[in-house]
Amino acid sequence: MAEVNDTTRKIIDRSKLPGQVVLVLQGGGALGSYQAGVYQALHEAGLEPDWVIGTSIGAINAALIAGSPVQERMARLTEFWKRMHRKPGWTWRTAFPDFNDRLSYWTTVTHGIPGFFRPNALAHAGDGYPLGAEQAGYYSTTPLRETLQELVDFDLLNKGGLRLTVGAAHVRSSRMHYFDSRDGAIDVRHILASGALPPAFPAVRIDGELYWDGGILSNTPTEVVFDDNPRRDSLIFAVHLWNPVGAEPVTMAEVFNRHKDVQYSSRIASHIARQQQTHRLRHIINELAARLPDHLRNDPAVRELASYGCQTRMHVVRLLAPQLDRESHTKDIDFSERGITTRWSAGYQHTQAVLQRMPWDGQFDPLAGVVLHDPEVATAAAAE
């Protein structure tokens, strides 16, 4: 959807990258169009991911990428988001600038999104009405199931070319579960489960167990890369849809909006800081083991202790969706054409700017196992 700017397009030499390319996609409903713009810029630069990880809308975008031939990925993403456009039957010219946005919101709430979800009338029969575990939601996602089965080639997805991981919350245990195409076949149920956000959408049953949207436990699944076994050098594009930093709210509307940002940004700053500390210690263990004389280094007990070390390095490039004018707590169901195209364009432009700089190309602290590249911080520093 974003226009191609041939003057700034840059083909990346994959042989000079610091490791496997990983694309991590956060959950956030309509905000996920930003992720499509990020992928478009990577695609045009020849930077196809080796591994894509997603939660909720991130899992849907990830499945569209992993379940399509490379040459068709952009067409599938474009078709999906084209179908997501919420087009009210009419618009009004009023003195209130956000009236049509509110109209779009209420149209979505009352009628759903064709190809995504539709109202479940029985859910309004009373909160004690026995809907059944797999129908207990205000909306049905049967339309999304049909859309995914049409646009995602699950046979291709499971052939082992591009690795796909999607996160879901196990309802009975409250534990995060990651379904990984490396370990087993992924089908439409896994994608639906990752996006089954209660109480709007019902849980999805897989192998006898119920799962909800992974975003209620971990909306930024970067942890999967850090905890992978075996770990590999990686260039991780972590695409965030919810802003972890924001102003103090002074109205109830601002409270609702900030609350969602805080809830779904998933403590990413502290999580990255903890991973930086952990991987630094792993590098220190390696350095200490290398300084031991051979007779100690070959001792079985020392080898066991040294195995806790790690030589891998993770470069994390954080990309953050912008806040739009008049944005509210309903932004995640802002399926208006303006919202979708504006965020898609922002993702494309932000990623193009990062690819021009290639911040992972340089000298870094040899003990640093996780290097964070934050375009927001870099831009602010350059402006000072």
C-alpha positions in Angstrom: 0.0 0.0 0.0 2.9 2.3 0.6 4.3 4.0 -2.5 7.7 2.8 -3.6 10.4 5.4 -3.5 13.1 4.1 -5.9 15.6 6.8 -4.8 15.8 5.4 -1.3 15.4 1.7 -2.0 18.4 -0.3 -0.9 19.1 -3.9 -1.5 20.7 -5.4 1.6 23.6 -7.8 1.2 22.6 -10.8 3.3 26.1 -12.1 3.5 27.0 -9.1 5.6 24.2 -9.5 8.1 25.1 -10.4 11.7 22.9 -13.5 11.7 19.5 -15.0 10.9 16.8 -12.4 10.2 13.9 -12.6 12.7 10.7 -10.6 12.4 8.7 -10.3 15.7 5.2 -9.0 15.4 3.2 -7.8 18.4 -0.5 -8.0 18.9 -2.7 -5.0 18.4 -5.7 -5.5 16.1 -6.0 -2.8 13.5 -2.6 -1.4 14.5 -1.2 -4.4 12.7 -1.3 -2.6 9.4 2.0 -1.0 10.5 3.6 -4.4 10.5 2.6 -4.9 6.9 4.4 -1.7 6.0 7.5 -2.9 7.9 7.5 -6.2 5.9 7.0 -4.3 2.6 10.2 -2.3 3.2 12.1 -5.5 4.2 10.7 -7.3 1.1 11.8 -4.6 -1.3 15.3 -4.6 0.3 15.6 -8.4 -0.4 15.6 -9.0 3.4 13.2 -11.9 3.7 13.0 -13.2 7.3 14.3 -16.7 8.2 11.9 -16.8 11.1 8.7 -14.9 11.8 7.1 -14.8 15.3 3.7 -13.3 16.1 0.9 -12.9 18.6 -2.7 -12.0 17.8 -2.8 -9.8 14.7 1.0 -10.4 14.5 0.3 -14.1 14.2 -2.1 -13.4 11.3 0.4 -11.2 9.5 3.1 -13.8 10.2 1.0 -16.6 8.7 0.3 -14.6 5.6 4.0 -14.1 5.1 5.1 -17.7 6.0 2.2 -19.3 4.1 2.8 -17.5 0.8 5.4 -17.9 -1.9 7.9 -15.0 -1.7 6.7 -13.4 -4.9 3.1 -13.4 -3.6 3.6 -12.3 0.0 2.9 -8.6 -0.6 -0.2 -9.4 -2.7 -1.6 -11.6 0.1 -0.9 -9.0 2.8 -2.5 -6.3 0.7 -5.6 -8.4 0.0 -6.0 -9.2 3.6 -5.8 -5.6 4.8 -8.0 -4.4 1.9 -10.7 -6.8 3.2 -10.3 -5.3 6.7 -11.2 -1.8 5.7 -14.3 -0.8 7.6 -16.4 1.3 5.2 -19.4 2.9 6.8 -22.5 3.2 4.6 -22.3 7.0 4.8 -20.2 9.8 6.3 -21.2 13.1 7.7 -19.7 16.5 7.3 -19.9 18.0 10.8 -18.1 20.5 13.0 -16.8 17.6 15.0 -13.5 16.3 13.5 -13.7 12.9 15.1 -17.4 12.2 14.3 -16.7 9.9 11.3 -14.1 8.0 13.3 -16.7 7.4 16.0 -19.2 6.3 13.4 -16.6 3.8 12.0 -16.0 2.5 15.6 -19.7 2.0 16.3 -20.2 0.3 12.9 -17.4 -2.1 13.7 -18.8 -2.8 17.2 -22.4 -3.4 16.0 -21.7 -5.2 12.7 -18.1 -6.5 12.9 -15.7 -6.7 10.0 -16.5 -8.7 6.9 -13.8 -11.4 6.5 -12.8 -11.0 10.2 -15.5 -11.3 12.8 -19.3 -10.9 13.1 -21.6 -10.5 16.1 -22.7 -13.5 18.2 -26.3 -12.7 19.1 -26.5 -15.4 21.7 -23.7 -13.8 23.7 -26.3 -11.1 24.7 -28.7 -13.7 26.1 -27.3 -13.1 29.5 -23.9 -13.7 31.1 -25.1 -17.0 32.5 -26.4 -18.4 29.2 -24.5 -21.7 28.4 -22.8 -20.8 25.1 -20.2 -23.5 25.2 -16.5 -23.0 25.6 -15.8 -22.6 21.9 -18.6 -20.1 21.3 -18.3 -18.0 24.5 -17.5 -14.7 22.9 -19.3 -11.6 21.7 -18.2 -12.2 18.2 -17.7 -15.2 15.9 -14.3 -15.5 14.1 -15.7 -17.9 11.5 -15.2 -15.2 8.8 -11.5 -15.0 9.7 -11.1 -18.8 9.5 -12.5 -18.6 6.0 -10.2 -15.7 5.1 -7.1 -17.4 6.4 -7.9 -20.7 4.6 -8.2 -18.8 1.4 -5.1 -16.6 1.7 -2.7 -18.8 3.6 -1.1 -21.9 2.0 -0.7 -24.1 5.2 1.0 -26.9 3.2 3.7 -24.4 2.1 3.9 -23.0 5.6 4.7 -26.4 7.0 7.3 -27.4 4.4 10.1 -25.9 6.6 11.3 -23.0 4.5 10.4 -20.0 6.7 10.0 -20.9 10.3 6.8 -19.7 12.0 6.0 -19.4 15.7 2.8 -18.1 17.2 1.9 -17.5 20.8 -1.3 -18.4 22.7 -2.4 -18.4 26.3 -3.4 -21.8 27.7 -6.7 -21.2 29.4 -6.5 -23.8 32.2 -3.0 -23.1 33.3 -2.5 -19.4 32.5 0.7 -20.3 30.8 2.1 -19.0 27.5 2.4 -21.6 24.8 4.3 -21.2 21.5 3.3 -23.3 18.5 6.3 -23.7 16.3 6.4 -25.0 12.7 9.8 -26.4 13.4 8.3 -28.8 16.0 4.9 -29.6 14.5 2.4 -28.7 11.8 0.6 -25.3 12.1 -2.9 -25.0 10.9 -5.7 -22.3 10.9 -6.6 -23.2 14.5 -3.2 -22.1 15.9 -3.6 -18.7 14.2 -7.2 -18.2 15.4 -6.1 -19.2 18.9 -3.3 -16.6 19.0 -5.9 -14.0 18.2 -8.8 -15.2 20.4 -8.9 -12.2 22.7 -11.6 -12.6 25.4 -14.3 -11.6 25.9 -14.7 -10.5 22.3 -13.6 -13.7 20.7 -14.1 -17.3 21.9 -11.3 -19.6 22.9 -10.0 -22.1 20.3 -9.5 -25.8 21.1 -6.3 -27.5 20.0 -5.5 -31.1 20.9 -8.2 -31.0 23.6 -7.1 -27.8 25.2 -8.5 -24.3 25.0 -6.3 -21.3 24.1 -6.9 -17.5 24.2 -5.0 -14.6 22.6 -1.3 -14.8 23.6 -1.3 -11.0 24.1 -3.0 -11.4 27.5 0.2 -13.0 28.8 3.0 -11.8 26.5 2.2 -9.4 23.7 5.8 -9.0 22.5 7.2 -12.5 22.0 10.8 -11.6 21.5 11.6 -14.0 24.4 11.2 -16.9 22.0 14.4 -15.9 20.2 16.4 -15.3 23.4 15.3 -18.7 24.7 15.7 -20.7 21.5 17.7 -23.9 21.6 20.2 -23.8 20.1 20.5 -20.0 20.1 21.9 -18.4 17.0 23.3 -15.0 16.0 20.3 -12.9 15.0 19.1 -9.7 13.6 15.7 -9.2 15.1 13.2 -6.6 13.9 10.8 -6.2 16.8 7.7 -4.4 15.7 5.8 -2.7 18.5 2.3 -1.4 18.2 1.7 -0.1 21.7 3.8 2.8 23.0 5.5 2.0 26.3 6.2 5.7 27.0 3.4 8.3 27.2 2.3 11.5 28.8 0.3 11.6 32.1 -3.4 11.3 31.3 -5.7 14.1 32.4 -9.0 13.0 31.0 -10.9 9.7 31.2 -10.4 9.2 27.4 -6.6 9.6 27.9 -6.7 7.2 30.9 -8.4 4.5 28.7 -5.9 5.1 25.9 -2.8 5.1 28.2 -4.1 2.0 30.1 -4.1 0.0 26.9 -0.6 1.1 25.9 0.7 0.2 29.3 -1.1 -3.2 29.3 0.0 -4.4 25.9 3.5 -2.9 25.6 4.4 -5.9 27.8 7.2 -4.3 29.8 9.5 -4.6 26.7 12.1 -2.1 28.0 12.7 -4.1 31.3 12.5 -7.4 29.4 15.3 -6.3 26.9 17.4 -4.9 29.8 17.1 -8.2 31.6 18.1 -10.1 28.5 21.1 -7.8 28.0 22.3 -8.6 31.5 21.7 -12.4 31.1 23.6 -12.5 27.7 26.4 -10.4 29.0 26.9 -12.9 31.8 26.9 -15.7 29.3 29.7 -13.9 27.4 31.6 -13.4 30.6 31.4 -17.1 31.4 32.9 -17.8 27.9 35.7 -15.3 28.5 36.5 -16.7 32.0 36.5 -20.3 30.7 38.9 -19.3 27.8 41.4 -18.0 30.4 41.6 -21.2 32.3 44.6 -23.6 31.8 43.8 -26.7 29.8 43.8 -29.1 32.7 41.1 -27.1 34.4 39.1 -26.3 31.3 38.9 -30.0 30.5 37.7 -31.0 33.9 34.1 -32.4 33.6 32.8 -30.1 36.4 34.3 -27.0 34.7 32.9 -28.0 31.3 29.5 -28.3 32.9 29.8 -24.8 34.3 31.2 -23.4 31.1 28.2 -24.8 29.2 26.1 -21.9 30.7 28.1 -19.5 28.5 27.1 -18.5 25.0 28.8 -16.7 22.2 25.8 -15.6 20.2 24.8 -12.0 19.7 21.3 -10.6 19.1 20.8 -7.3 17.4 17.3 -6.0 18.2 16.0 -3.3 16.0 12.9 -1.8 17.6 10.2 -0.3 15.3 7.3 1.6 17.0 4.0 2.4 15.4 3.1 6.1 15.6 0.3 7.7 17.5 -2.2 9.3 15.1 -4.0 12.6 15.6 -7.1 12.2 17.8 -6.1 8.6 18.6 -8.1 7.0 21.4 -8.4 3.7 23.3 -10.4 2.3 20.3 -7.4 2.5 18.0 -7.0 -1.3 17.9 -10.4 -1.5 16.2 -9.8 1.5 13.9 -10.2 -0.4 10.7 -11.0 2.8 8.8 -9.2 3.3 5.5 -7.4 6.3 6.9 -6.1 4.4 9.9 -4.9 1.4 8.0 -3.2 3.3 5.2 -1.6 5.8 7.5 -0.1 3.1 9.8 1.0 1.0 6.8 2.8 3.9 5.3 4.5 4.7 8.7 5.8 1.2 9.0 7.2 1.3 5.5 8.9 4.7 6.0 10.3 3.8 9.4 11.8 0.6 8.2 13.3 2.2 5.1 15.1 4.7 7.3 16.5 2.0 9.5 17.7 0.0 6.4 19.5 3.1 5.2 21.4 3.4 8.4 22.1 -0.3 9.0 22.8 0.3 12.8 23.9 -3.3 13.3 26.9 -2.7 11.1 29.7 -1.5 13.4 31.9 -2.3 16.4 30.3 -3.3 19.6 31.3 -4.3 23.2 32.5 -7.9 22.8 30.7 -8.8 26.1 27.4 -7.5 24.8 25.2 -10.4 23.9 22.1 -8.3 23.1 22.5 -5.0 21.3 19.4 -2.7 21.2 18.9 -0.4 18.2 16.1 2.1 18.9 15.3 4.5 16.0 13.3 6.7 18.3 16.2 7.2 20.7 18.7 7.7 17.8 16.4 10.3 16.2 16.0 12.2 19.5 19.8 12.1 20.1 20.5 13.4 16.6 18.1 16.3 17.1 19.9 17.5 20.3 
